[in-house]
Amino acid sequence: MRSLLRFSLAIGAATVAFAQFPGLTLPPSGNNQRSTVIQAIGPVKVTIDYSAPAVHGPDGKDRRGQIWGKLVPYGMQNLGFGTAKESPWRAGANENTVFAVSNDVTVQGKPLPAGRYGLHMIPGEDEWTIIFSKNAGAWGSFFYNPADDVLRVTTKAHKNDYHEWLAYEFTVRKPTEATVELQWEDLAIPWTIKVDNANDIYISKLKYELDNTPGFLPDGFDAAAQFCVQNNTHLEQGLEWADAAISRLFIGKKTFATLSTKALVLQKMGKDSDADAVMQEALRLPGTTPTEIHQYGRQLQGAKKTDEAIKIFKFNAEKNGDAWPVEVGLARAYSAQGDLKQALDHAKKALTQAPDPLNKAGLEGMIKTLEAGKPIEQ
């Protein structure tokens, strides 16, 4: 046992030394430090654990220009140890490089189930093969068995800026897609990971989480329903959550926020008359504030529903008098109707009520625009 632990073998990207003893904290073999990179792709967590060799060897020798095709040979190799007669490169040093993904994804367009995988590569002068093995606990590639392959994909390497230490870098990051590269010396080996069913994963996670603390308040259900609206997905589920935020026993609360979210879900479902009825109820709730009504009017303006926005601004004045920000809404309403004189009068009244420097500055700009005979930008 002791002789095996002391046994060392020069292989691939680093000197492999079994000079460590289980349970003891000792420096990594060849000073190939352990590294971890974690990247979220939407709701999916991707983790790569690896040991990072350097271009300069443990003895300080500069191996630049001697890495690819030499220190890391092209093709499969007989490493002279372990059970494998032909082995790929371990895509790092020392123990297995481990690729883990929390949910099903596609890699280079091919499906890869959620799980932990030993990551190996077959280097090539032109094309590289990336291997995901179900054996994630092996030591390097000495015990590689092709029967354990879950997925093989191919990619093309490209020239890259110099990297002394081998590293994995996520170079492209999108909401449901990312490109990761192995970067070492002057080469990069990229592959693309995609999440094809991100919304399904989000919904699944939301269902689970709403059975816990977030589901003890209406805000959790309201936020989940808003997700469905914003992504135009799982609208029936969104409506169920919106109703829970309003009326679930001991949890639901009828507010402008919860009712307006339900109205948005109904609108997305094409149920405009139902959505309008819910919104009218929200506007007339005793607890609905002038600011909430004003913001709804601004949303209508943003949706180019000018006539409806004008009605909301005037309704706000009828319900709340000259409370802030009613006068701001009236200024916008009259400006949209072309009555710049009345718009200017209301803007000046609003200026005297401005609660902070930001609103004051905005109103001063609005007044200058109206005094110049120009309508306010909606």
C-alpha positions as CSV (number, residue, x, y, z in Angstrom):
1,M,0.0,0.0,0.0
2,R,2.7,2.4,1.0
3,S,4.8,1.7,-2.1
4,L,1.7,2.3,-4.3
5,L,1.0,5.6,-2.6
6,R,4.6,6.7,-3.3
7,F,4.4,5.6,-6.9
8,S,4.7,8.4,-9.4
9,L,4.2,8.4,-13.2
10,A,4.7,11.1,-15.8
11,I,1.5,11.1,-17.9
12,G,-0.3,13.7,-20.1
13,A,-0.6,17.2,-18.8
14,A,1.1,16.8,-15.4
15,T,3.3,14.5,-13.2
16,V,0.9,12.2,-11.4
17,A,2.3,11.5,-7.9
18,F,0.4,9.2,-5.5
19,A,2.2,10.8,-2.6
20,Q,-0.9,11.7,-0.6
21,F,-2.5,9.7,2.1
22,P,-6.3,9.5,2.4
23,G,-7.7,11.7,5.2
24,L,-4.7,14.0,5.3
25,T,-4.5,17.6,3.9
26,L,-1.4,17.7,1.7
27,P,-0.4,19.8,-1.3
28,P,-1.8,18.6,-4.6
29,S,0.5,16.5,-6.8
30,G,2.7,18.6,-9.1
31,N,1.2,21.8,-7.5
32,N,-1.8,21.4,-9.8
33,Q,-4.2,23.3,-7.6
34,R,-7.9,22.3,-7.5
35,S,-10.3,24.8,-9.1
36,T,-14.0,25.1,-9.5
37,V,-16.1,27.2,-11.9
38,I,-19.9,27.5,-11.4
39,Q,-22.2,29.1,-13.9
40,A,-26.0,29.4,-13.9
41,I,-27.7,29.0,-17.3
42,G,-31.2,30.3,-16.4
43,P,-32.5,27.9,-13.7
44,V,-29.7,25.4,-14.4
45,K,-26.5,25.2,-12.4
46,V,-23.3,24.0,-14.2
47,T,-20.2,23.1,-12.2
48,I,-16.8,22.1,-13.4
49,D,-14.2,20.8,-10.8
50,Y,-10.7,20.3,-12.0
51,S,-7.0,20.4,-11.2
52,A,-5.1,23.1,-13.2
53,P,-1.6,22.3,-14.5
54,A,0.7,25.2,-15.6
55,V,2.6,25.7,-18.8
56,H,5.8,25.8,-16.7
57,G,6.4,22.4,-15.2
58,P,6.9,21.6,-11.5
59,D,10.6,22.0,-12.1
60,G,10.1,25.5,-13.6
61,K,10.8,24.4,-17.1
62,D,9.0,26.4,-19.8
63,R,6.9,24.0,-21.8
64,R,5.3,26.6,-24.1
65,G,5.0,25.1,-27.6
66,Q,5.4,21.6,-26.2
67,I,1.8,21.2,-24.8
68,W,-0.4,20.2,-27.7
69,G,0.5,17.0,-29.5
70,K,3.4,16.4,-27.1
71,L,2.7,16.8,-23.4
72,V,-1.0,16.3,-24.3
73,P,-0.8,13.8,-27.2
74,Y,-3.3,13.7,-30.0
75,G,-5.7,10.7,-30.0
76,M,-6.2,8.0,-27.4
77,Q,-3.1,6.8,-25.5
78,N,-2.0,3.7,-23.5
79,L,-1.0,5.4,-20.2
80,G,0.8,2.3,-18.9
81,F,-1.2,2.2,-15.7
82,G,-4.7,1.3,-14.6
83,T,-7.2,-0.9,-16.4
84,A,-7.6,1.2,-19.6
85,K,-5.7,0.1,-22.7
86,E,-6.6,3.3,-24.5
87,S,-7.4,6.5,-22.6
88,P,-8.5,10.0,-23.5
89,W,-7.0,13.0,-21.8
90,R,-8.4,13.8,-18.4
91,A,-9.0,17.5,-19.4
92,G,-6.9,18.8,-16.5
93,A,-4.6,17.1,-14.1
94,N,-4.6,14.6,-11.2
95,E,-8.2,13.4,-10.2
96,N,-11.1,13.3,-12.6
97,T,-12.3,16.6,-14.1
98,V,-15.9,16.5,-13.0
99,F,-18.7,18.2,-15.0
100,A,-22.0,18.5,-13.1
101,V,-25.4,19.8,-14.3
102,S,-28.5,20.2,-12.1
103,N,-31.0,19.6,-14.9
104,D,-31.2,18.1,-18.4
105,V,-29.4,20.1,-21.0
106,T,-28.1,19.7,-24.5
107,V,-24.3,19.9,-25.3
108,Q,-23.4,20.7,-28.9
109,G,-27.0,20.0,-29.7
110,K,-27.1,16.5,-28.1
111,P,-29.0,15.6,-24.9
112,L,-27.2,15.2,-21.6
113,P,-29.3,14.2,-18.5
114,A,-28.8,15.9,-15.2
115,G,-25.9,14.4,-13.2
116,R,-22.2,14.3,-12.4
117,Y,-19.8,13.2,-15.1
118,G,-16.1,12.5,-15.6
119,L,-15.0,14.9,-18.3
120,H,-12.5,13.6,-20.8
121,M,-11.2,14.8,-24.1
122,I,-9.6,13.2,-27.2
123,P,-7.4,15.9,-28.6
124,G,-6.9,16.3,-32.3
125,E,-5.0,18.6,-34.6
126,D,-8.3,19.6,-36.2
127,E,-11.2,18.1,-34.3
128,W,-11.6,17.3,-30.6
129,T,-14.0,14.8,-29.0
130,I,-15.5,15.7,-25.6
131,I,-16.6,12.7,-23.5
132,F,-19.0,12.7,-20.5
133,S,-18.6,9.5,-18.5
134,K,-20.9,8.3,-15.8
135,N,-17.8,7.3,-13.8
136,A,-17.2,10.7,-12.1
137,G,-15.1,9.3,-9.3
138,A,-12.1,7.8,-11.1
139,W,-8.6,9.0,-10.7
140,G,-7.8,10.7,-14.1
141,S,-8.2,8.6,-17.2
142,F,-6.3,5.5,-16.0
143,F,-9.5,3.5,-15.5
144,Y,-11.5,5.0,-18.4
145,N,-14.1,2.6,-19.9
146,P,-15.9,3.6,-23.1
147,A,-19.0,1.6,-21.8
148,D,-19.4,4.4,-19.2
149,D,-19.8,7.0,-21.9
150,V,-23.1,8.9,-21.6
151,L,-22.3,11.4,-24.4
152,R,-19.6,12.2,-26.9
153,V,-19.6,15.4,-28.9
154,T,-17.1,17.0,-31.2
155,T,-15.8,20.6,-31.5
156,K,-13.0,22.6,-33.1
157,A,-10.2,24.2,-31.1
158,H,-9.1,27.7,-31.8
159,K,-6.1,30.0,-31.0
160,N,-6.5,32.0,-27.8
161,D,-4.6,34.5,-25.6
162,Y,-1.9,32.9,-23.5
163,H,-3.0,31.2,-20.3
164,E,-0.3,29.9,-18.0
165,W,-2.7,27.9,-15.9
166,L,-5.4,25.6,-17.5
167,A,-8.8,27.1,-16.8
168,Y,-12.4,26.6,-17.7
169,E,-14.1,29.9,-18.7
170,F,-17.7,30.6,-19.7
171,T,-17.1,32.9,-22.6
172,V,-20.7,33.3,-23.9
173,R,-23.6,33.7,-21.4
174,K,-27.2,34.0,-22.5
175,P,-30.5,33.4,-20.6
176,T,-30.7,29.8,-21.8
177,E,-27.4,29.1,-23.4
178,A,-23.7,29.4,-22.6
179,T,-20.4,28.5,-24.2
180,V,-17.6,27.1,-22.0
181,E,-14.0,26.8,-23.1
182,L,-11.0,24.9,-21.8
183,Q,-8.2,27.4,-22.1
184,W,-4.6,26.6,-21.7
185,E,-1.3,27.9,-23.3
186,D,-2.5,29.4,-26.6
187,L,-5.5,27.2,-27.3
188,A,-9.2,27.1,-26.4
189,I,-11.6,24.2,-26.8
190,P,-15.2,25.4,-26.7
191,W,-18.5,23.7,-26.4
192,T,-22.1,25.0,-26.1
193,I,-24.6,24.1,-23.4
194,K,-28.3,24.9,-23.9
195,V,-31.4,24.7,-21.7
196,D,-34.2,23.8,-24.0
197,N,-37.0,23.9,-21.4
198,A,-36.1,26.7,-19.1
199,N,-39.6,27.8,-18.4
200,D,-40.7,24.3,-17.5
201,I,-37.8,24.1,-15.0
202,Y,-38.7,27.5,-13.5
203,I,-42.3,26.5,-13.1
204,S,-41.3,23.2,-11.4
205,K,-39.0,25.0,-9.0
206,L,-41.7,27.6,-8.2
207,K,-44.2,24.9,-7.4
208,Y,-41.8,23.3,-5.0
209,E,-40.7,26.6,-3.4
210,L,-44.3,27.8,-2.9
211,D,-44.9,24.8,-0.7
212,N,-42.4,26.3,1.7
213,T,-41.8,29.8,3.3
214,P,-42.4,31.8,0.1
215,G,-45.9,30.4,-0.1
216,F,-46.9,31.7,3.3
217,L,-47.4,35.3,1.9
218,P,-49.4,36.5,-1.1
219,D,-46.2,38.1,-2.5
220,G,-44.7,34.7,-3.4
221,F,-47.7,33.7,-5.4
222,D,-48.0,37.1,-7.0
223,A,-44.3,37.0,-8.1
224,A,-44.8,33.5,-9.6
225,A,-47.9,34.7,-11.5
226,Q,-45.9,37.7,-12.8
227,F,-43.2,35.3,-14.1
228,C,-45.8,33.5,-16.2
229,V,-47.0,36.9,-17.6
230,Q,-43.5,38.2,-18.4
231,N,-42.5,35.0,-20.2
232,N,-46.0,34.3,-21.7
233,T,-45.8,30.8,-20.4
234,H,-47.9,28.4,-18.3
235,L,-50.7,30.9,-18.1
236,E,-53.3,28.6,-16.5
237,Q,-50.8,27.9,-13.7
238,G,-50.2,31.7,-13.5
239,L,-53.9,32.3,-13.1
240,E,-54.0,29.7,-10.3
241,W,-51.2,31.5,-8.5
242,A,-52.8,34.9,-9.0
243,D,-56.0,33.6,-7.5
244,A,-54.0,32.1,-4.6
245,A,-52.4,35.5,-3.9
246,I,-55.8,37.1,-3.7
247,S,-58.0,34.5,-1.9
248,R,-56.1,31.5,-0.6
249,L,-57.2,30.7,3.0
250,F,-55.0,32.5,5.6
251,I,-52.6,33.7,2.9
252,G,-54.4,35.6,0.1
253,K,-54.9,39.3,0.2
254,K,-57.0,41.4,-2.2
255,T,-54.8,44.4,-3.1
256,F,-54.2,46.6,-6.1
257,A,-51.0,44.6,-6.7
258,T,-52.5,41.1,-6.5
259,L,-55.6,42.1,-8.5
260,S,-53.6,43.9,-11.2
261,T,-51.4,40.8,-11.6
262,K,-54.5,38.7,-12.2
263,A,-55.7,41.2,-14.7
264,L,-52.4,40.9,-16.6
265,V,-52.7,37.1,-16.7
266,L,-56.2,37.3,-18.0
267,Q,-55.1,39.8,-20.6
268,K,-52.3,37.4,-21.8
269,M,-54.9,34.7,-22.0
270,G,-57.0,36.9,-24.4
271,K,-59.7,37.4,-21.8
272,D,-59.8,41.2,-22.1
273,S,-63.3,41.8,-20.6
274,D,-62.5,39.7,-17.6
275,A,-59.1,41.5,-17.2
276,D,-60.8,44.9,-17.4
277,A,-63.4,43.9,-14.7
278,V,-60.6,42.8,-12.3
279,M,-58.6,46.0,-13.0
280,Q,-61.6,48.2,-12.3
281,E,-62.0,46.5,-9.0
282,A,-58.4,47.0,-8.2
283,L,-58.6,50.8,-9.0
284,R,-61.6,51.2,-6.7
285,L,-60.3,49.3,-3.7
286,P,-60.2,51.5,-0.6
287,G,-56.5,50.9,-0.1
288,T,-55.4,51.7,-3.6
289,T,-53.1,54.7,-3.5
290,P,-52.8,57.6,-5.9
291,T,-49.3,56.5,-6.9
292,E,-50.6,53.0,-7.9
293,I,-53.3,54.5,-10.0
294,H,-50.8,56.9,-11.6
295,Q,-48.4,54.1,-12.4
296,Y,-51.1,52.1,-14.0
297,G,-51.9,55.1,-16.2
298,R,-48.2,55.3,-17.2
299,Q,-48.2,51.6,-18.1
300,L,-51.1,52.3,-20.4
301,Q,-49.2,55.2,-22.0
302,G,-46.2,52.9,-22.5
303,A,-48.5,50.4,-24.2
304,K,-49.7,53.3,-26.5
305,K,-53.2,53.2,-25.0
306,T,-53.4,56.9,-24.7
307,D,-57.1,57.3,-24.4
308,E,-57.3,54.7,-21.6
309,A,-54.4,56.4,-19.8
310,I,-56.1,59.8,-19.9
311,K,-59.2,58.3,-18.3
312,I,-57.1,56.8,-15.6
313,F,-55.3,60.1,-14.8
314,K,-58.7,61.9,-14.6
315,F,-60.2,59.1,-12.5
316,N,-57.2,59.5,-10.1
317,A,-58.1,63.2,-9.7
318,E,-61.8,62.4,-9.1
319,K,-60.8,59.9,-6.4
320,N,-57.9,61.5,-4.7
321,G,-58.1,65.3,-5.4
322,D,-54.8,66.9,-5.8
323,A,-52.7,64.3,-3.8
324,W,-49.3,63.6,-5.2
325,P,-48.9,62.6,-8.1
326,V,-52.4,63.4,-9.4
327,E,-51.3,66.7,-10.9
328,V,-48.5,65.0,-12.8
329,G,-51.0,62.6,-14.4
330,L,-53.3,65.5,-15.3
331,A,-50.4,67.4,-16.9
332,R,-49.7,64.3,-19.1
333,A,-53.4,63.8,-19.9
334,Y,-54.0,67.3,-21.1
335,S,-50.7,67.3,-23.0
336,A,-51.8,64.2,-24.8
337,Q,-55.1,65.9,-25.7
338,G,-53.2,68.9,-27.1
339,D,-54.3,71.3,-24.3
340,L,-50.8,72.5,-23.5
341,K,-52.1,75.5,-21.4
342,Q,-53.9,73.2,-18.9
343,A,-51.0,70.8,-19.0
344,L,-48.7,73.6,-18.0
345,D,-50.9,74.7,-15.1
346,H,-51.0,71.2,-13.7
347,A,-47.3,70.7,-14.1
348,K,-46.6,73.9,-12.1
349,K,-48.9,72.7,-9.3
350,A,-47.2,69.3,-9.3
351,L,-43.8,71.1,-9.0
352,T,-44.9,72.6,-5.6
353,Q,-45.7,69.0,-4.4
354,A,-42.5,67.3,-5.7
355,P,-41.4,65.0,-2.8
356,D,-37.7,64.7,-3.9
357,P,-35.0,66.3,-6.1
358,L,-35.5,63.7,-8.8
359,N,-39.2,64.3,-9.3
360,K,-38.5,68.1,-9.0
361,A,-36.0,68.0,-11.8
362,G,-38.3,65.9,-14.0
363,L,-41.1,68.4,-13.6
364,E,-38.9,71.4,-14.3
365,G,-38.0,69.7,-17.6
366,M,-41.6,69.1,-18.3
367,I,-42.5,72.7,-17.6
368,K,-39.7,74.0,-20.0
369,T,-41.1,71.7,-22.7
370,L,-44.6,72.9,-22.3
371,E,-43.5,76.6,-22.1
372,A,-41.8,76.0,-25.4
373,G,-45.1,75.0,-26.9
374,K,-44.2,71.3,-27.2
375,P,-46.1,68.3,-25.8
376,I,-44.6,66.1,-23.1
377,E,-43.0,62.9,-24.4
378,Q,-45.2,60.0,-23.3
